[in-house]
Amino acid sequence: MDITFFSFVMASITSSIVILLIYFLTKNKKLDTHMGLTSIVILYVCSVVRLAFPFEFPNRTIIISDTVVYPVISNFLFSPIIDTRANRFEPVTTVRFIDVLTVILTVVTVFLLLRQAYKFYNFIRLVGSYTNLATDREQRVFEETIKESHFKRKIRLKVIDEKISPMTYGVINPVVLIPLNDYTDSELRYIFRHELTHQKNNDTLIKLLVELYCCIFWCNPFVYLLKANLAQKLELKCDYKTTVGNTEQEKLEYLNAIVKCMKNCSPKEMNNRFSVKCSLVNLELFSSDDADFTKERFEYILNTSDKKSLGKKINITLAFACAVILALSYMFIWQPSGGGYVPPEAY
């Protein structure tokens, strides 16, 4: 079991194909209505895992030899930029394009990881500078909702005097952060249930892993497609689980709570101070930045009719197709004819 440049390229291509397949299928309104959100999330996670484990099995892998395109790319990447030898008999000390590219990729990755850590550190400091204004009533409703939701982990509530969207931050010690407002007990319950559902689904952890994935594989443009679409699917999945089994009236009350949160949010510039665009801050649950997605959320909540029969068939087909693609990616590997650049003196 090896990790090579060619196995990494194969993993990137396979992961990108799976991302595009799921993305375009979920953009089809008719299909998306019947597709299970859990299945979609699992498939996205599988594409992340495939890129995170770019292995090849030399004795069991079928090599697809490219004699046209790949050799040009490979020869360029592996050809030397600097050759320090005075003559052909001295030891070879060269700097190749692939070496420079590796350094650039590593430096940018470290920078992106440090930037995310710094942004979250500043976010924690910002939130910590506010006094917790949670009243006895809000704390009581919060604790009652925890019991009703059968939430077992430790979680805190913090209320601050800012016009922000309700959110949850933290993976190990999560905190529900809401603005100071005149929410009714019913509205508070819907907000808390939504936040607790995200935590029960481990959405914050999933988003954190995807954020790390994007930092590490930042040069692949498809990872940002995955990040945006997966965040929306997690949100819809949370809406569904929060309102499943509710009456039509209860769903309307839930939507009213969303609308109220949207109206009470500050302008985008101020609200972004708290969203941080960091995955340790879990999903601005009631923001209205994307009008189309807000409409999709409302329609999804109101139209969650029984769709299991067709949905199972679609999910099984999609899962099978993605499983075949991922399996084949380990069985085959795309390589240039001859295996890549070979220095002239080797002949």
Secondary structure as UniProt FT lines:
FT   HELIX           5..26
FT   HELIX           29..34
FT   HELIX           37..52
FT   TURN            58..60
FT   STRAND          62..66
FT   HELIX           69..78
FT   STRAND          80..83
FT   TURN            88..89
FT   STRAND          94..96
FT   HELIX           97..128
FT   HELIX           136..148
FT   TURN            149..150
FT   STRAND          156..160
FT   STRAND          167..169
FT   STRAND          175..179
FT   HELIX           185..200
FT   TURN            201..202
FT   HELIX           203..216
FT   TURN            217..219
FT   HELIX           222..243
FT   TURN            244..245
FT   HELIX           248..264
FT   HELIX           268..275
FT   TURN            276..277
FT   TURN            279..280
FT   STRAND          281..282
FT   TURN            285..286
FT   HELIX           291..302
FT   HELIX           308..331
FT   STRAND          332..336
FT   TURN            337..338
FT   HELIX           344..346
//
